[in-house]
């Protein structure tokens, strides 16, 4: 089935529902029979999203238009080998590749009337374990930078009451005055250690004794500060320490891996199997977290998961995007044999996100039913599309 049109769609939602920086970017691919596939670039937050849409169109013009939608592997390889810049890596080019790859898999599923995980050879699994992510922004319909321990306790209690048996929180990124703290490198002073400890104690109190806690550090910390914090809260029962330091060299994670009191998780800023390989070989992380909107899409995500399994490492897709990003992650996680847990971000609760699509994938009682609609099973709302910046190319 030949591809006859590719569009890049983006929507500026920064400030909506309390989310400071939020600009989702999508790829929409149309086959000659009118079948549409959707993919998402995983750069909605931070700085850089406006670079994504032009890259989607640049890659699509050279490597996707006129091609057979079923040839996902060949198209992926062409984007990697023939674009020149993809062999050097980076989130913009790999994010665009990821969005296009996902859209092609969506078309495959719709044409064959199968969910993507079935195309990948998997039975539909039992509901997937899920955790409530980023409680420092509260667990509610509006993102709020929490400061007081009591607010952390209440957020954890709400997640527990909704059935989650695991939560994730960054106890240091929000300064005492409620602003983002950008002074997180190096050792932590006694007052900042006390703040982190009180917040984590509150999370444990609110979550109860039978809930896992993931300590999130967003790579904001250097290794000595990360180790300080990890040791400071080790007695609270930490399941994982996520992104304890930067990705510029695996050696930083290796040093922590052998000293930290809990396993390490990382991967949202690693791209393709080659980005993950040195971390796996060095035994630098215990759980890999590829973002399907950045690491190479479904095609490369499966290779990353297989490579992780050869090193006895489990996998959780990093998910911080629209409902489409959730749907893509669920299909991937349903298909891999080393799945660990699914991330449900605080932003996924917000109306500005949930209103983008007709479907609203949400867990129930702390677990996620894997959808079985064809492809990723998502439909962009006409009202949302009307607010989007659109650009496209046709064969």
NUTIMAR-363119 format. One record per residue (C-alpha): chain; x, y, z; residue number from 1; residue in three letters. Coordinates in pm, 1 decimal, padded with zeros to 6 digits. Layout:
unit/x/y/z/pos/code
A/X/Y/Z/NUM/ala
...
//
This chain:
unit/x/y/z/pos/code
A/00000.0/00000.0/00000.0/1/unk
A/00176.6/00314.9/-00123.2/2/unk
A/00214.6/00627.2/00095.5/3/unk
A/00071.1/00932.1/-00078.5/4/unk
A/00079.2/01202.7/00189.9/5/unk
A/00268.7/01290.3/00506.9/6/unk
A/00173.3/01572.6/00742.2/7/unk
A/00337.5/01719.4/01050.2/8/unk
A/00097.5/01856.4/01312.0/9/unk
A/00187.9/02048.2/01625.0/10/unk
A/-00004.3/02228.1/01894.2/11/unk
A/00118.6/02481.3/02148.4/12/unk
A/-00029.7/02396.5/02487.9/13/unk
A/00229.7/02552.4/02719.8/14/unk
A/00057.5/02690.1/03027.5/15/unk
A/-00256.6/02478.5/02985.2/16/unk
A/-00366.3/02297.0/03301.5/17/unk
A/-00051.2/02417.4/03477.1/18/unk
A/00195.6/02246.4/03240.0/19/unk
A/00474.9/02498.5/03192.0/20/unk
A/00615.8/02372.0/02861.2/21/unk
A/00404.2/02150.7/02634.6/22/unk
A/00406.9/02133.1/02251.3/23/unk
A/00305.7/01789.7/02113.6/24/unk
A/00422.1/01709.2/01759.2/25/unk
A/00264.3/01436.8/01543.8/26/unk
A/00323.1/01266.2/01210.5/27/unk
A/00017.6/01170.6/01005.2/28/unk
A/00077.1/00936.4/00713.8/29/unk
A/-00187.9/00854.5/00452.6/30/unk
A/-00189.1/00550.5/00224.9/31/unk
A/-00336.3/00548.3/-00126.1/32/unk
A/-00658.7/00383.3/-00006.8/33/unk
A/-00710.3/00661.4/00251.7/34/unk
A/-00587.3/00463.6/00553.1/35/unk
A/-00424.7/00697.0/00805.3/36/unk
A/-00147.5/00623.0/01053.9/37/unk
A/-00041.2/00842.7/01344.9/38/unk
A/00292.1/00873.8/01524.3/39/unk
A/00432.0/01108.9/01787.8/40/unk
A/00767.8/01276.8/01838.8/41/unk
A/00872.5/01262.6/02203.3/42/unk
A/00983.4/01623.8/02253.3/43/unk
A/00665.8/01788.0/02382.7/44/unk
A/00845.3/01919.9/02693.0/45/unk
A/01169.7/02110.9/02732.0/46/unk
A/01317.4/02306.2/02441.1/47/unk
A/01331.9/02177.0/02085.6/48/unk
A/00982.8/02069.4/01979.0/49/unk
A/00956.4/02328.9/01695.1/50/unk
A/01248.4/02155.0/01522.4/51/unk
A/01055.9/01828.4/01503.2/52/unk
A/00789.2/01901.2/01242.8/53/unk
A/01031.6/02022.0/00972.1/54/unk
A/01247.2/01714.3/01026.0/55/unk
A/00943.9/01485.6/00991.8/56/unk
A/00865.8/01640.9/00654.9/57/unk
A/01227.9/01639.6/00538.2/58/unk
A/01267.6/01268.6/00610.4/59/unk
A/00924.2/01186.4/00471.4/60/unk
A/00988.9/01362.1/00140.9/61/unk
A/01301.9/01159.4/00072.1/62/unk
A/01230.8/00826.2/00236.0/63/unk
A/00856.2/00773.8/00294.7/64/unk
A/00645.7/00923.7/00015.4/65/unk
A/00568.0/00671.2/-00255.2/66/unk
A/00694.6/00379.5/-00044.9/67/unk
A/00509.5/00065.0/00059.5/68/unk
A/00367.0/00123.5/00406.6/69/unk
A/00439.6/-00237.5/00499.4/70/unk
A/00816.1/-00194.5/00446.7/71/unk
A/00882.4/-00044.3/00790.7/72/unk
A/01221.9/-00210.3/00835.2/73/unk
A/01355.6/-00100.7/00497.9/74/unk
A/01225.2/00254.0/00537.8/75/unk
A/01378.5/00278.2/00885.0/76/unk
A/01716.3/00162.3/00756.0/77/unk
A/01701.3/00412.0/00469.3/78/unk
A/01627.0/00699.0/00708.3/79/unk
A/01924.1/00592.6/00920.8/80/unk
A/02179.9/00525.7/00648.6/81/unk
A/02084.8/00773.3/00378.2/82/unk
A/01997.5/01086.0/00575.7/83/unk
A/02362.3/01139.3/00677.6/84/unk
A/02276.7/01305.8/01011.0/85/unk
A/02095.6/01007.6/01163.0/86/unk
A/02423.2/00816.9/01178.9/87/unk
A/02542.8/01087.2/01417.2/88/unk
A/02230.7/01072.0/01630.6/89/unk
A/02027.3/01321.2/01829.2/90/unk
A/01667.8/01367.9/01944.8/91/unk
A/01543.8/01573.4/01648.6/92/unk
A/01637.1/01331.4/01371.5/93/unk
A/01560.6/01018.2/01574.1/94/unk
A/01241.1/01173.1/01709.0/95/unk
A/01120.2/01238.7/01355.5/96/unk
A/01219.0/00886.2/01251.4/97/unk
A/01028.6/00753.1/01552.2/98/unk
A/00711.3/00944.0/01467.6/99/unk
A/00716.1/00828.0/01106.0/100/unk
A/00793.2/00469.0/01200.6/101/unk
A/00504.2/00459.1/01449.0/102/unk
A/00265.9/00605.0/01190.4/103/unk
A/00362.4/00330.3/00944.9/104/unk
A/00302.5/00062.0/01208.1/105/unk
A/-00035.6/00221.0/01278.4/106/unk
A/-00124.2/00189.9/00908.8/107/unk
A/-00008.8/-00172.7/00909.0/108/unk
A/-00238.8/-00253.8/01196.8/109/unk
A/-00533.5/-00073.2/01042.7/110/unk
A/-00485.3/-00243.0/00705.2/111/unk
A/-00456.8/-00586.3/00865.7/112/unk
A/-00721.7/-00509.9/01130.0/113/unk
A/-00489.5/-00608.1/01415.0/114/unk
A/-00341.4/-00422.1/01712.0/115/unk
A/00029.8/-00361.4/01674.5/116/unk
A/00127.1/-00603.4/01950.3/117/unk
A/-00038.9/-00884.1/01755.7/118/unk
A/00159.8/-00788.0/01444.3/119/unk
A/00470.8/-00817.7/01660.5/120/unk
A/00379.1/-01176.3/01741.9/121/unk
A/00241.9/-01141.3/02092.0/122/unk
A/-00071.7/-01261.6/02261.4/123/unk
A/-00272.0/-00989.7/02431.7/124/unk
A/-00128.6/-01000.4/02784.0/125/unk
A/-00293.5/-00963.4/03119.8/126/unk
A/-00330.2/-00601.2/03234.1/127/unk
A/00005.7/-00429.2/03273.2/128/unk
A/00132.1/-00302.5/03606.4/129/unk
A/00142.8/00076.1/03614.1/130/unk
A/00288.3/00352.1/03830.3/131/unk
A/00178.9/00706.5/03904.5/132/unk
A/00458.7/00927.7/03774.8/133/unk
A/00590.5/01270.5/03880.2/134/unk
A/00402.5/01332.9/04203.8/135/unk
A/00600.7/01654.6/04261.2/136/unk
A/00348.6/01803.6/04015.8/137/unk
A/00059.2/01669.4/04225.2/138/unk
A/-00176.3/01390.1/04119.0/139/unk
A/-00473.9/01588.3/03997.2/140/unk
A/-00626.7/01766.7/03698.6/141/unk
A/-00388.3/02063.5/03725.1/142/unk
A/-00008.6/02056.4/03744.0/143/unk
A/00115.2/02225.5/04061.4/144/unk
A/00472.9/02251.0/04187.3/145/unk
A/00441.0/02096.9/04532.5/146/unk
A/00654.9/02231.6/04815.0/147/unk
A/00517.9/02119.6/05151.1/148/unk
A/00556.1/01758.1/05266.8/149/unk
A/00185.0/01741.6/05344.4/150/unk
A/00106.1/01804.1/04976.2/151/unk
A/00340.1/01521.7/04874.7/152/unk
A/00168.0/01294.3/05123.1/153/unk
A/-00175.0/01381.4/04986.8/154/unk
A/-00068.4/01325.2/04625.2/155/unk
A/00068.3/00982.7/04711.5/156/unk
A/-00246.8/00895.9/04902.3/157/unk
A/-00464.6/00986.3/04602.5/158/unk
A/-00256.6/00762.8/04377.1/159/unk
A/-00276.7/00480.1/04630.2/160/unk
A/-00652.9/00519.6/04657.5/161/unk
A/-00678.2/00489.0/04277.3/162/unk
A/-00512.4/00147.7/04299.7/163/unk
A/-00149.6/00221.5/04212.5/164/unk
A/00103.4/00007.4/04395.5/165/unk
A/00399.1/00214.7/04271.7/166/unk
A/00464.2/00590.3/04253.3/167/unk
A/00749.6/00805.6/04124.2/168/unk
A/00864.1/01141.5/04256.9/169/unk
A/01150.2/01388.4/04222.9/170/unk
A/01199.1/01536.0/04572.6/171/unk
A/01451.5/01807.4/04478.4/172/unk
A/01353.0/01968.8/04146.7/173/unk
A/01098.3/02200.6/04312.5/174/unk
A/01262.9/02464.7/04530.4/175/unk
A/01107.3/02566.6/04863.9/176/unk
A/00952.5/02873.5/04698.9/177/unk
A/00778.4/02661.9/04433.8/178/unk
A/01006.3/02747.8/04141.5/179/unk
A/01217.0/02499.7/03945.4/180/unk
A/01553.9/02454.2/04114.7/181/unk
A/01844.4/02465.6/03870.2/182/unk
A/02116.7/02436.4/04135.4/183/unk
A/02119.5/02061.2/04168.6/184/unk
A/02475.2/01972.3/04066.7/185/unk
A/02733.6/01882.5/04328.0/186/unk
A/02673.8/01794.3/04691.0/187/unk
A/02345.7/01885.2/04859.0/188/unk
A/02352.8/02118.4/05156.2/189/unk
A/02201.4/02006.6/05488.5/190/unk
A/01886.8/02215.8/05436.2/191/unk
A/01824.2/02062.0/05091.2/192/unk
A/01885.4/01713.8/05228.0/193/unk
A/01633.1/01775.3/05503.7/194/unk
A/01381.2/01901.7/05247.4/195/unk
A/01424.6/01592.5/05030.4/196/unk
A/01401.4/01362.2/05329.5/197/unk
A/01080.0/01521.6/05458.3/198/unk
A/00917.8/01502.8/05116.3/199/unk
A/01014.4/01138.2/05068.6/200/unk
A/00892.9/01048.6/05418.1/201/unk
A/00562.2/01212.3/05326.6/202/unk
A/00542.1/01009.5/05005.5/203/unk
A/00596.8/00689.9/05202.4/204/unk
A/00332.0/00791.7/05456.4/205/unk
A/00077.3/00873.5/05187.3/206/unk
A/00153.1/00571.3/04969.5/207/unk
A/00149.0/00327.8/05258.7/208/unk
A/00383.9/00037.0/05332.8/209/unk
A/00283.1/-00180.2/05035.5/210/unk
A/00358.1/00069.3/04757.1/211/unk
A/00687.5/00086.0/04568.2/212/unk
A/00860.1/00422.6/04532.1/213/unk
A/01079.7/00525.9/04239.9/214/unk
A/01325.1/00805.1/04320.4/215/unk
A/01336.1/01032.5/04012.6/216/unk
A/01630.9/01269.0/03961.2/217/unk
A/01590.1/01368.2/03592.1/218/unk
A/01970.1/01371.8/03536.9/219/unk
A/01972.4/01707.8/03717.7/220/unk
A/02208.3/01571.0/03980.9/221/unk
A/02575.7/01484.5/03957.3/222/unk
A/02680.4/01145.1/04082.0/223/unk
A/02790.8/01255.2/04431.0/224/unk
A/02459.7/01433.9/04491.0/225/unk
A/02258.8/01144.0/04354.5/226/unk
A/02440.2/00906.0/04587.3/227/unk
A/02375.7/01138.9/04880.1/228/unk
A/02003.1/01137.6/04810.2/229/unk
A/01983.8/00765.4/04742.3/230/unk
A/02152.5/00680.5/05070.0/231/unk
A/01944.3/00941.9/05252.2/232/unk
A/01614.3/00770.6/05162.7/233/unk
A/01725.0/00407.7/05122.8/234/unk
A/01539.5/00301.5/05437.9/235/unk
A/01208.9/00413.4/05283.3/236/unk
A/01204.8/00120.3/05040.3/237/unk
A/01317.1/00252.9/04702.0/238/unk
A/01239.4/00030.1/04404.6/239/unk
A/01453.3/00220.3/04151.9/240/unk
A/01663.7/00533.7/04119.6/241/unk
A/01584.1/00695.5/03785.7/242/unk
A/01824.0/00909.9/03582.6/243/unk
A/02066.2/00975.6/03868.7/244/unk
A/02310.5/01161.6/03646.1/245/unk
A/02394.1/01268.0/03289.8/246/unk
A/02417.9/01050.7/02976.7/247/unk
A/02736.2/01198.2/02834.8/248/unk
A/02934.7/00891.4/02936.7/249/unk
A/02821.5/00550.9/03069.9/250/unk
A/03102.4/00568.7/03326.0/251/unk
A/02900.0/00810.9/03537.9/252/unk
A/02619.5/00556.2/03571.3/253/unk
A/02865.8/00270.8/03620.8/254/unk
A/03021.0/00445.2/03920.1/255/unk
A/02677.4/00484.8/04076.7/256/unk
A/02554.1/00139.8/03978.7/257/unk
A/02809.1/-00024.6/04206.1/258/unk
A/02754.4/00210.1/04501.4/259/unk
A/02386.1/00299.9/04499.3/260/unk
A/02155.6/00128.9/04751.4/261/unk
A/01889.2/00055.6/04487.4/262/unk
A/01884.5/-00044.6/04117.3/263/unk
A/01920.1/00221.7/03848.2/264/unk
A/01681.4/00303.8/03562.6/265/unk
A/01758.1/00530.3/03264.5/266/unk
A/01716.6/00566.4/02891.4/267/unk
A/01479.4/00844.4/02784.6/268/unk
A/01769.1/01040.3/02631.3/269/unk
A/01935.5/00744.6/02463.1/270/unk
A/01864.1/00678.3/02097.2/271/unk
A/01866.9/00346.2/01907.7/272/unk
A/02028.8/00021.8/02013.4/273/unk
A/02371.4/00180.7/01968.0/274/unk
A/02293.8/00439.1/02232.5/275/unk
A/02187.5/00172.0/02480.8/276/unk
A/02457.2/-00082.7/02400.1/277/unk
A/02744.4/00067.1/02604.6/278/unk
A/02515.3/00103.1/02907.3/279/unk
A/02410.7/-00259.7/02880.3/280/unk
A/02762.7/-00388.7/02826.2/281/unk
A/02894.8/-00189.4/03122.2/282/unk
A/02604.8/-00307.9/03341.9/283/unk
A/02538.1/00059.5/03411.2/284/unk
A/02158.7/00031.0/03447.1/285/unk
A/01912.0/-00228.4/03571.3/286/unk
A/01600.8/-00114.9/03381.9/287/unk
A/01600.5/00046.4/03037.5/288/unk
A/01353.0/00324.6/02959.0/289/unk
A/01349.7/00393.6/02584.3/290/unk
A/01105.4/00659.1/02468.4/291/unk
A/00929.4/00522.1/02159.7/292/unk
A/00897.2/00878.8/02030.9/293/unk
A/01274.4/00931.0/02041.3/294/unk
A/01462.7/00601.6/02042.0/295/unk
A/01355.9/00490.1/01694.4/296/unk
A/00988.1/00401.7/01710.2/297/unk
A/00841.5/00052.7/01723.6/298/unk
A/01095.1/-00092.5/01479.5/299/unk
A/01397.0/00008.6/01684.3/300/unk
A/01223.5/-00019.9/02020.1/301/unk
A/01185.6/-00393.6/01968.4/302/unk
A/01556.9/-00423.3/01892.2/303/unk
A/01644.3/-00229.1/02207.4/304/unk
A/01421.0/-00457.5/02414.5/305/unk
A/01580.1/-00767.3/02262.1/306/unk
A/01928.2/-00629.9/02329.0/307/unk
A/01829.9/-00552.4/02687.8/308/unk
A/01705.7/-00905.1/02734.7/309/unk
A/02038.7/-01050.6/02627.4/310/unk
A/02186.3/-00862.1/02924.2/311/unk
A/01904.0/-00968.5/03159.4/312/unk
A/01770.4/-00611.7/03180.5/313/unk
A/01401.3/-00529.6/03201.2/314/unk
A/01228.7/-00253.4/03004.8/315/unk
A/00973.4/00020.6/03066.7/316/unk
A/00882.9/00264.0/02793.0/317/unk
A/00936.8/00623.0/02897.4/318/unk
A/00601.5/00796.5/02844.0/319/unk
A/00560.8/01173.1/02866.5/320/unk
A/00338.3/01271.3/02576.6/321/unk
A/-00016.4/01276.2/02447.4/322/unk
A/-00262.5/00984.2/02472.7/323/unk
A/-00111.3/00862.1/02144.6/324/unk
A/00226.6/00821.3/02317.2/325/unk
A/00050.1/00611.6/02582.4/326/unk
A/-00115.4/00395.4/02317.5/327/unk
A/00213.0/00339.7/02133.4/328/unk
A/00392.5/00245.7/02455.2/329/unk
A/00122.4/-00001.9/02555.8/330/unk
A/00144.2/-00185.7/02223.3/331/unk
A/00522.8/-00205.9/02254.4/332/unk
A/00515.8/-00317.5/02617.4/333/unk
A/00254.0/-00581.7/02538.5/334/unk
A/00486.1/-00730.4/02277.3/335/unk
A/00815.9/-00754.7/02467.3/336/unk
A/00905.9/-01040.2/02697.9/337/unk
A/01109.2/-00833.2/02945.4/338/unk
A/00843.4/-00573.7/03031.2/339/unk
A/00865.1/-00437.3/03386.4/340/unk
A/00608.5/-00162.9/03452.0/341/unk
A/00419.0/00109.7/03261.8/342/unk
A/00462.1/00480.9/03333.1/343/unk
A/00146.3/00688.7/03367.6/344/unk
A/00254.7/01051.1/03385.3/345/unk
A/00078.4/01322.0/03581.8/346/unk
A/00039.1/01509.7/03251.6/347/unk
A/-00175.8/01223.0/03121.3/348/unk
A/-00444.9/01331.5/03367.6/349/unk
A/-00474.9/01680.2/03221.5/350/unk
A/-00768.5/01784.8/03000.4/351/unk
A/-00543.3/01963.6/02751.1/352/unk
A/-00391.0/01624.6/02671.5/353/unk
A/-00695.9/01404.8/02706.1/354/unk
A/-00898.5/01626.2/02472.1/355/unk
A/-00660.1/01575.2/02178.5/356/unk
A/-00803.1/01233.1/02090.3/357/unk
A/-01140.4/01064.3/02084.5/358/unk
A/-00995.5/00780.6/02291.8/359/unk
A/-00864.1/00835.9/02644.2/360/unk
A/-00638.0/00550.8/02757.3/361/unk
A/-00631.6/00546.9/03136.7/362/unk
A/-00549.7/00267.2/03382.1/363/unk
A/-00800.3/00119.7/03623.3/364/unk
A/-00702.1/00011.2/03973.6/365/unk
A/-00336.6/00070.5/03894.7/366/unk
A/-00321.3/-00154.7/03586.3/367/unk
A/-00360.9/-00095.5/03213.2/368/unk
A/-00572.2/-00310.4/02983.4/369/unk
A/-00388.6/-00341.4/02651.7/370/unk
A/-00613.0/-00205.0/02373.5/371/unk
A/-00698.2/-00443.9/02091.5/372/unk
A/-00827.1/-00196.6/01832.4/373/unk
A/-00644.8/-00204.1/01495.8/374/unk
A/-00308.9/-00026.6/01490.1/375/unk
A/-00275.4/00201.2/01790.3/376/unk
A/-00650.7/00260.8/01791.3/377/unk
A/-00634.9/00639.3/01827.4/378/unk
A/-00843.9/00905.6/01651.7/379/unk
A/-00744.3/01270.7/01648.4/380/unk
A/-01031.1/01497.6/01749.5/381/unk
A/-01146.1/01741.5/01484.7/382/unk
A/-01163.4/02020.4/01743.7/383/unk
A/-00801.5/01957.1/01843.1/384/unk
A/-00682.4/01939.1/01484.0/385/unk
A/-00845.4/02274.4/01413.3/386/unk
A/-00607.5/02432.9/01666.4/387/unk
A/-00294.6/02272.5/01522.5/388/unk
A/-00020.8/02409.0/01302.1/389/unk
A/-00014.9/02181.8/00997.0/390/unk
A/00222.8/02129.3/00708.3/391/unk
A/00227.2/01846.9/00460.0/392/unk
A/00369.9/01697.9/00142.1/393/unk
A/00209.8/01474.4/-00119.2/394/unk
A/00344.8/01221.0/-00364.7/395/unk
//
